[in-house]
Amino acid sequence: MGKHSDILIKKGFIATMDENRTIVPEGDVHIVDDRIVEIGENLKVPDPEYVVDAKHHLVMPGFVNSHTHLQQYFRGVYELMGDFFETNLPLEGYRQPGQMETLGLASCAEFIYGGSTTSMLIYTYPDGYAKAVDEAGNRCIVAGDVEHVSLEKLKHGVFEYLPEKKDAAVKRAKDLYHKWHGKADGKITTLMCPKAPDMTQPDVYLDMKAFADEHGLRVTTHLSQSQREYKQVKKLYGKTPPQHLYDLGIMDDKLTGAHLTYGTAKDFQLIKETGMGILHCHSVESPLIDWIDMGIPVGLGTDDYFHDMLDLIRKQRTGVQARASKAGGYLGMINASRASTRPDFYTMLELATIGGAKTLGVDSEVGSLEVSKKADVITFDLMNPYITPTRDPITSIFLYGTPGDIDNVIVDGRFLKKDKRMTTINLAEALVAAQGTCDEIIDKFFQEHPEQEKVWKAKANQ
Ligand SMILES: [Zn+2]
């Protein structure tokens, strides 16, 4: 913890993201140890240990990146190949638990560099990842995902549920809680993640929900993500994926579902009534604006091969407009009389900070800049020719900003990026090590799947 730290951020454009979305156009934030102790104009602080000159800067809460996985090592392969069964799934089989720390450190570096001070990360081998988080110093809610189908059979459209695979995955998820929950001064916490209603069975949902209730944890899952899932759940249980979870008694305000790309109006009504949250990722087809209108808690997650919240916000806002311009909108839910079919950037910023914190149940501590909350703060350097001059820094940051514009990232009162340099991670070393691990995984995969390497070489012009 940032014990005895005393940081004064001076004269920034502060977006607090408190309940009133208070903006202080030229204000200061005072941090002592791990907490914000004062926010206002011209604060009198006798002898701060460190002063951040935040003139021409946007000062805001760090992003809460509410749904991610560790999959950067696919970069440069999977985007070119694009076949889930021939490339993605077999490649996953080449990962070893021992490789997770190097990949994890590069992943934490990406979160910190891009201002995600809190991230939720779901992964098969979460233990090595948690070690990396401990070293990097960011805040992370980690889950081991539980799926137990035969991926070989799934290739041919057959779902076979494997009991041994199930037991091993459930054990990893529960062990993660016992070993890591509350560690790193509380910056590492855990949650339960039955992967998706087609990839695991009802007993797993019930078991993980009981474990979560017993230990005060939350549950997250992928929900109505793909046509494959939708069809399988209909076939097995005769209902939609959300209705299946509702009838199981899993759906409540401690549950979040990622995607909901194929949700129905009735599904969203159940979600609204139970207080369940939606984690919105890269999908331009989802009815984001309707969820916001209904008052469903929504967080944003990068869930991709890169984790830039600015890019996510930009694309999702544009996506909402693209979808709304189709006649009738998504499943006819778009309200045609609405004045604007796009959430403004302040609403997107809310989803990316306090909104995400609410869905993850951490909003009493993070997600906004308020006195006595944790000091998770980022600053954007606005002195770029593509941002300044501007009348509204927030709109401009989300239209034109990049992670490189973030010059300070503070978590728990401690600088993790200071004046655009990482402080806890040697970036060059971490990236070279992750590249080595990535090469190990992909070289082995290509050796054993020469036909895949041939396809990749043709597409990559190698
Ligand atoms: Zn996901």
Boltz pocket constraint, residues with backbone or C-beta under 6 A from the ligand:
constraints:
  - pocket:
      binder: B
      contacts: [[A, 67], [A, 68], [A, 69], [A, 222], [A, 258], [A, 303]]
      max_distance: 6.0
